[in-house]
């Protein structure tokens, strides 16, 4: 197993042009997922004993922002922004890998723009470009418009969104949204968006790659404990994102270059409650949105107990949250 690929806090970037390079990267990723015990032993952040994932085939419709399995409730921009610095860093890392040839784009679309934190770095990096931010959450769009009133923000559905053919897009950019799409149609949606770009156009996105992390294993364990009847028939959780090999196979026929890499971030947070606050803004939503106040409190208490078991305090009492993310930058042929 290639330890640095799975565990290093420093980016391991691999351009998947040749068979040898591609195979090496994919084998490392496969081993990291198929051998959790080895991964736990090598990670500097504590991991619990592996909790077997439950069945995770989503049957719900997802929209363009990080949406929940219960789409009746809007997302909270204020909750999401409690960790704005940590959530924005991957957006900056993604932006840094956009090829120099695309350094003067006329039009950029930020898909799943959320409260505008990713759009803000795009504006700073490309001050002369026309920017549009799209999200399905009214609360997120309201916050984005308040923060960046000069930017065009629109409500929209990712699965039906199609760039205006009369206004060619140079960069399609997305920070942590595509993991919420139904897995069986995810690649179709991504390749459809990629196909709308002109030659040289860039499709850049990153998604959490934390399906097997204790934060998400614990969610599934609590939901499957049998204590919450409203979750009994829910096919909770989400399947892992498509592998680099699957992405490469879908994208390469349309692209002159496909750059795929994984980075594991190690966020030092104040305590275990901070980890819970982090995932309350995103990953926990499919579960707690379906519960009433009493049930939600019980769920959160059980979840916090598991998080305390999973993450040993550091020497100063803080905790280390490991957060792997998968990055893709594709250049249209």
N, C-alpha and C positions, 0 to 999 in steps of 0.2 A: 504494500500500500504506500502511495506517495503521501507522506505525512504532511508536507508543506501545503499541498493542494487543499486538504480538508481543514487543517488546523491553524495555519499561519494567519496572523493578524495583518500581514502585508499582502497586498494584492498579488495574485498569480494570474497574469494575463496570457492567454494563449490564442494566437490566430490560427483558426482551423482551416488552413489552406491545403496541407498535405496529409496523406494517410497516416504517416508515422506519428506526427504531432497530435492529430485528432485521436488516434487510438490510445495514446498514452494518457491524455487528459480524461477521456471517457472511462477508461478502466479505473483510474484513481477515484473518479466520482462514484462509480458503481460499487467499488469496494467500500468506500466510506459509508454508503447507505446500507449495504448488505451485511456489514459487520459492525453493528452498533457497539458491541462490547469493546472492540479495538478502538473505535472512535472515542469512547468515554475514557479509556485509559490514557489516551494521548492528549486530551484537551486540558488546557490549563484552567479552564473554568469547570467547576464541579458538575458532574452529571449524575442523575439517579440511576438505579437499575432500570433497564429498558422496560417501558410500558407498552405492550403490544397495541398498535393502532387498531381502532375499530373500523368497521366498514365505512368508507368515505366517498361514496358516489353521490354527488350533489344532484338534486333534482330541481333546484330552484333557479330562478332567473336572476342574473346579476347585471348591474348597470355599470356606468363608466367610472364612478368613484369607488373607493373601497366600500362595497356594499355588503349587506348582511343577508343571511338566509331569511331574515324577517324584514322584507323591504318596506314595511309600512312606517318604520321609524327612520327619521333623518339622522345623519351623522353629526357629531358635535365637533365643530372646528376648535373650540377652546380645549376640549379633551385631547384632541389630536396634537395641538401645539404645546402641550405641557412638556414635550420632549422635542421641541422644534430643532434645536441644534443637532441632535442625534439623528433625527429623521431627514434632515436636509443634507447631511454629509454624503450619503450615497448618491444623492442627486448631483452634487458637485463632482463626485468621482466619475459618474456616468458622463457628465458634460465634458470632462477633461479628455475623454477618449474619442470624441467626435473628430473625424479626420480634418486635417488642415484644409483640404480642398473644399470643405463645406463651411469655411470660417466666415463667409460673408453671405449668409442666407437672407433672402428677401422675406420669406414667410415661414413661421414656425408655429406648430400646434402643440400645446401642452395638454395631453390627453389624461384625464383624471387629475386635474391640477390641484384638487383639494383647496386649502385656504390660501393658495398662491405662493407658498414658500419656494416651490421649485420654479415657478414662473418668475419670481424675483431674481433668481440667479441667472436665468436665461436672459432677462432684460439687461442685467449688468454685463453679461458676456457678449451679447449681441444687441447693443443699444440702437442700431439703425434698422433692425428687423421689425417686421409687423408680427406681433405676438397675439395668439388667441389661446385662452385657457378654457377647457371644456370639462365639466363635471356634472354628475347627476344629482348631487346633494345641494339643495337650496341654501342650507346653512353654510356649507363650504364656499359656494359661489358668493354669498353675501359678504363673508369675511374677506374673500379675495378682492372683491370690488371695493371694499372699504380700505384695504391695505394698499391696493394698486389701482386707483381710480382711472388712470390713464390707459390701462390695458383692457382689451376686449375679452370679457368673460361671458360664457354662455352655458346654459343648461343643456345637457345632451346625453344620449345613450350610446355607450361605446359600441354595442353590438349592431347598431344601425347607423352609426356615424360614418359619413363618407365625405372626404374633402371636396370642396367645390372645384370641379374640373376647370372652371374659368379662372381660378386663382391657384396656380400650382404651388405645392408645398415643398419646401426644401428640407425641412427636418420635422419628423414626427417624433415627439419626445414623451416619455412616460415614466413617472417615478412611483413604483409600487402600486399597481392597479390590476394588472392582467391576471394575477393569482386568483382574483374573484370571479373570473369567467368560468362558465361550465367547462370542465376539462375535455369533454368530447367534442366541443366546437371551438376550443381556444385557438388551436393552430390555424383553423380556417379563418377566424377573425383576424389573427395576426398577419397571415399571408395576404388576406384581402386588403388590409391597410398598406402593407408593403407594396403591393402591386399598383397602388395609386400614385406612387412616387415616380418622378421622371428620373432618367439616368443620372447617377451621381447623388441623388437624394438619400438622406440618412434616416433610418429607423432605429432609434436608440431607446432602450427601456431596461429597467431593473425590477426584479421582484424578490420578495422574501423567499429564502430557501430553507425555512426553519421548521418544516413539517415534523421532523424527528427530534426537535429540541424539547426540553422538559416543559417549557411554557405551553406548548401545543399538545404534547402527550398528556399533560395533566388536565387540560381542558376536556379532552376526549374521555379520559378516565372518570372524571367527575360526572360528565354528561351520561356516561354509560353505567353509573353506579346503581341505577334503578330507583333512585330517590326522587326523580323528577319526571312525573308522568307526561308532561308536555313535551319532553324530549325523547320519549320512548320510541316514537315512530319517526323521529327526525334522523335523516341520514347526515349526521353532523360532520363537521370538519371539512377538509378539502383534501383531495389527493395531491401528492407532490407535483410540482410543476414538471412540464415535459423535460426530458433529459437534453443535454447539449447535442447529442447525436440526432434526436428527433427534430430539434430546432434547426440544426444545420441542414438536415435532409429536406425540410420544408422550405428553408430560405435560400439555399445556395442556387437552385435553378433560376432565381430571380435576381441574384446578387453578384457583384464583382468581388465582394469581400464580406466575410462574416466573422466578427470578433466576439468570442464568448469567454467569460471568466467568472470566477466566484471569489468573493471576498467575505471573510468572517470578521465582523466588528465585535469588539469587546467593550461594552458600555459599563462603566463603573457607576452604579446607582446607589442612592443613600441607604436603601434597605429593601426587604422583600416586598413591602407595600408599594414601593416605587415600580417594581416589576409588574405588579398587578395593575397599577395605574397606567403603565405603558400599554399593556394588552387590552385594557378596557376600551381604549380608543380604536381598536381594530379587531384583533383576533377573537376576543371574547364576545363580540357583538352577536354573532349567530346564535349563541346560547342564551345570554342574559336578556336579550330583547324579547324572548318568548315567555319569560317568567314574570310573575307578579312580584311586588316588593318583598314579601316574606320569602318566597322561593329564591329570589335573586340573592338575598342576604345569605341564605343557607348555602347556595351554590358558591358564592364568593368566599365564604368562610372555609368551605372544604377545599376550594382551589388554593387559597392562601396557605393552608396547612401543607398542601403538596409542594407548593413553591418553596416553603421553608425547608422541607426535606430535601429538595432537589439542589438548592443553591447554598453551599456553605458560606458563612460570612468571611470576608477578607480580614486581614489582621487589624484593620481599623473599624470593623463592624459593617462596612459597606459590602455590596454584593456585585458580582460580575455577571452581566447578561451577555451571553454569546449570541450573535445575531448574523447568521450567514445570509448572503444575498447573491443572486445570480444576475449577471449583466450581459446584455447583448447590444452590439452596435453593428448594424447591417447597412451596406452601401449598395444601392440599386444599380443593376447592370444597365 
